[in-house]
Amino acid sequence: MIVVTGATGNVGRELVQVLALAGEKVTAVSRTPSPVPAGVRHVPADLTEPASLREALNGAGALFLHNTGVSAHLLDLGAILDVARAGGVRQVVLLSSQGVATRPESASHGGTGQSIEDAVRVSGLDWTILRPGGFASNAFAWAESVRTRRTVAAPFGDVGLPVVDPADIAEVAAAALSRDGHTGQIYELTGPALSTPRQQAAAIGDALGEPVRFTEQTREEARAQMLTFMPGPVVETTLAILGEPIPAERRISPDVERVLGRAPRAFADWAARNAGAFR
């Protein structure tokens, strides 16, 4: 059995679907009930409370572990992995972040993110680590303004990053969880090309069949908006990546194609599949 944490998230939801379609026995874990495919068991649990994972992990062989993003500092990885081992888990695939390597000075990436990776590597379990860059699905933050005003407001309108489709992350995770040859690997996951916020707005417009106007925010405007849902240090790191990415953050990684045997999906593909969220 494969246990998928973060099963209602952009990656976890896709991963549950991929594994279920492949005929794998899957337990989906999230804090709140959520619809799951036929044959998939849902168990409510909270990664910040490791004991709550016992029911989900009992009898499991593999675990997809979501690092919970901005809440990662609340995790007790040692306790989580103890519960996993006690339940029979032999393999863990960790959803980490590219920033562990590119932003080692950041408390959220080089600090918390690195410590989570280190705990997995010394756990005694077979492990694979996924380090995606920015998600295409971050564009969901624009859904309300696109639906109501056909506008997108974002900083650094002409700075491109190779954002990755969560569906590609999920397929790589599924391969690592269900096929041999991925133990001890760290995969950096990106899209196939650099994509700017201005280009992303245009791609959403193309998917809708209507123009979407792009408005460039100042750094301070973006910072004030981000502070409403992210801690200050995470905001500063995010703005640095969006506005002054280092070469490693702009590099197109071959790892999606190496694992899946095909090129990663473009942002336009993601926009076309998710156009309904912007209508």
C-alpha positions in Angstrom: 0.0 0.0 0.0 1.1 3.5 -0.8 0.2 6.4 1.6 0.0 9.9 0.0 0.1 12.8 2.5 -1.1 16.2 1.3 -3.7 14.4 -0.8 -5.8 17.5 -1.3 -2.9 19.6 -2.6 -1.9 20.3 -6.2 0.6 17.5 -6.3 -1.1 15.0 -3.9 -4.4 15.1 -5.6 -2.8 14.4 -9.0 -0.6 11.6 -7.4 -3.6 9.8 -5.9 -5.3 9.8 -9.3 -2.2 8.5 -11.1 -1.6 5.7 -8.6 -5.3 4.7 -8.6 -5.4 4.5 -12.4 -2.3 2.3 -12.3 -4.1 -0.1 -10.0 -2.0 0.6 -6.9 -3.6 0.3 -3.4 -3.6 3.9 -2.1 -4.4 5.6 1.2 -5.0 9.4 0.9 -4.2 11.4 3.9 -5.3 15.0 4.5 -6.5 17.0 7.5 -10.1 17.3 6.1 -12.3 14.8 4.2 -11.9 15.0 0.5 -13.4 13.1 -2.5 -11.1 10.4 -3.7 -11.2 8.0 -6.6 -13.0 4.7 -6.3 -11.0 2.2 -4.4 -8.9 4.8 -2.6 -9.1 4.9 1.2 -9.1 8.4 2.9 -7.8 8.8 6.4 -7.9 12.2 8.1 -4.6 13.0 9.8 -2.3 16.0 10.4 1.5 15.8 9.8 2.1 18.1 12.7 0.6 15.4 14.9 2.6 12.3 14.1 0.4 10.0 16.2 -2.5 10.8 14.0 -0.8 9.0 11.1 -0.7 5.6 12.7 -4.0 4.4 11.2 -3.0 5.5 7.7 0.5 4.0 7.9 -0.3 0.7 9.5 0.5 -2.0 6.9 1.9 0.5 4.3 5.0 -0.2 2.3 5.7 3.3 0.8 5.0 6.9 1.8 4.8 10.1 -0.2 5.7 12.8 2.3 4.7 16.4 1.6 6.9 18.9 3.4 3.8 21.1 3.9 5.5 24.2 2.5 5.3 27.3 4.8 4.3 25.0 7.8 7.3 22.8 7.4 9.0 24.2 10.5 6.2 22.7 12.6 7.0 19.1 11.5 8.8 16.6 13.8 10.3 14.5 11.0 11.9 12.0 13.5 8.5 11.2 15.0 6.8 11.0 11.6 9.4 8.5 10.3 9.3 6.5 13.6 5.5 6.1 13.0 6.2 5.2 9.4 8.7 2.5 10.2 6.5 1.1 13.0 3.7 0.7 10.4 5.9 -1.2 8.0 7.0 1.5 5.6 10.2 0.7 3.7 10.3 3.5 1.2 9.7 7.3 1.3 9.5 9.8 -1.5 9.9 13.3 -0.2 8.4 16.4 -1.9 11.1 19.0 -1.1 12.1 22.2 -2.9 14.7 23.4 -5.4 15.4 26.1 -2.9 17.2 23.7 -0.6 20.1 23.7 -3.1 19.7 27.2 -4.5 18.9 29.2 -1.3 20.9 27.6 1.5 21.0 30.9 3.3 17.2 30.9 3.6 15.8 29.7 7.0 12.8 28.1 5.2 14.8 26.4 2.5 18.4 25.9 3.6 17.4 25.6 7.2 14.1 23.8 7.6 14.1 22.2 4.1 17.6 20.9 4.5 16.9 19.4 7.9 13.8 17.6 6.5 15.9 16.1 3.7 18.6 15.1 6.1 16.1 13.3 8.4 14.8 11.3 5.4 18.3 10.4 4.2 19.4 9.0 7.6 16.1 7.3 8.3 17.2 3.8 7.2 14.4 3.8 4.6 14.8 3.7 0.9 14.4 7.3 -0.2 13.9 9.6 -3.2 13.8 13.4 -3.0 11.9 15.6 -5.4 13.0 19.2 -5.7 10.6 21.1 -7.9 11.0 24.8 -8.7 8.0 27.1 -8.9 4.6 25.5 -9.5 2.5 26.4 -12.5 -0.4 26.1 -10.1 0.7 29.2 -8.3 -1.2 31.0 -11.0 -4.4 29.9 -9.1 -3.7 33.0 -7.0 -4.9 35.1 -10.0 -8.2 33.1 -10.5 -10.5 35.7 -8.8 -9.1 38.7 -10.6 -9.2 36.9 -13.9 -12.8 35.7 -13.4 -14.0 39.1 -12.3 -11.8 41.6 -14.2 -9.8 39.6 -16.7 -6.6 41.0 -15.2 -3.5 39.6 -13.6 -1.3 41.7 -11.2 2.2 40.4 -10.4 5.7 41.6 -9.9 8.7 41.1 -12.2 6.5 40.7 -15.3 9.4 39.9 -17.7 11.5 37.7 -15.5 11.1 34.1 -16.6 11.4 30.9 -14.5 10.8 27.2 -15.7 7.7 26.6 -13.7 6.7 23.0 -13.4 3.2 21.4 -13.8 2.2 19.6 -10.6 0.9 16.8 -12.8 4.5 16.2 -13.9 5.7 16.2 -10.2 3.0 13.6 -9.5 4.0 11.3 -12.3 7.6 11.4 -11.3 6.6 10.6 -7.7 4.4 7.7 -8.9 7.4 6.3 -10.9 9.6 6.6 -7.8 7.0 4.9 -5.6 6.1 2.1 -7.9 9.2 1.3 -10.0 12.8 0.2 -9.3 15.8 2.4 -9.9 15.0 5.6 -8.0 16.3 4.8 -4.5 18.9 7.4 -3.4 18.1 9.8 -6.2 17.4 13.6 -6.0 15.4 14.9 -8.9 15.2 18.6 -9.7 11.9 19.1 -11.5 11.2 22.1 -13.8 9.1 22.9 -16.9 10.5 22.8 -20.4 11.1 26.6 -20.9 11.3 29.9 -19.1 7.9 31.5 -18.5 7.3 35.0 -17.4 4.2 36.3 -15.5 3.3 38.4 -18.5 3.4 35.3 -20.7 1.5 33.2 -18.2 -1.3 35.8 -18.2 -1.4 35.7 -22.0 -1.5 31.8 -21.9 -4.5 32.0 -19.5 -6.2 34.4 -21.9 -5.6 32.0 -24.8 -7.1 29.1 -22.8 -10.2 31.3 -22.1 -10.4 32.7 -25.6 -10.4 36.2 -24.2 -7.6 38.6 -23.5 -6.3 38.9 -20.0 -4.6 42.2 -19.1 -1.3 42.1 -17.2 -0.5 44.8 -14.6 3.0 44.8 -13.1 3.2 45.3 -9.3 6.0 47.0 -7.6 8.1 44.8 -5.3 6.5 46.5 -2.2 3.0 46.0 -3.5 3.8 42.3 -4.0 5.4 42.1 -0.6 2.4 43.6 1.2 0.1 41.1 -0.6 2.3 38.1 0.2 2.6 39.0 3.8 -1.1 38.4 4.3 -0.6 34.6 3.8 3.2 33.9 4.2 5.7 34.5 6.9 8.1 37.4 6.3 11.3 35.4 5.7 9.5 33.2 3.2 8.2 36.3 1.4 11.7 37.7 1.1 13.1 34.5 -0.3 10.1 34.2 -2.7 10.6 37.8 -4.0 14.3 37.1 -4.5 13.6 34.0 -6.5 10.9 35.8 -8.6 12.9 39.0 -9.1 16.6 38.0 -9.1 16.8 34.3 -9.9 20.2 32.8 -9.9 21.3 30.8 -12.9 20.5 27.5 -11.2 16.9 28.6 -10.7 16.6 29.4 -14.4 18.1 26.1 -15.6 15.9 23.7 -17.4 16.4 20.3 -15.7 16.4 17.1 -17.7 15.0 15.1 -14.8 11.3 15.0 -15.7 12.2 13.7 -19.2 14.8 11.3 -17.7 12.2 9.7 -15.5 9.1 9.8 -17.6 10.6 9.5 -21.1 8.9 12.6 -22.4 9.3 16.3 -22.1 7.7 18.2 -19.2 4.4 20.0 -19.9 4.5 23.7 -20.8 2.6 26.3 -18.7 0.1 26.7 -21.6 -0.8 23.0 -21.2 -1.5 23.6 -17.5 -3.6 26.7 -18.3 -5.7 24.8 -20.9 -6.4 22.0 -18.4 -7.4 24.4 -15.6 -9.2 27.1 -17.6 -12.4 26.4 -15.7 -10.9 27.9 -12.6 -10.5 31.2 -14.4 -13.9 31.4 -16.2 
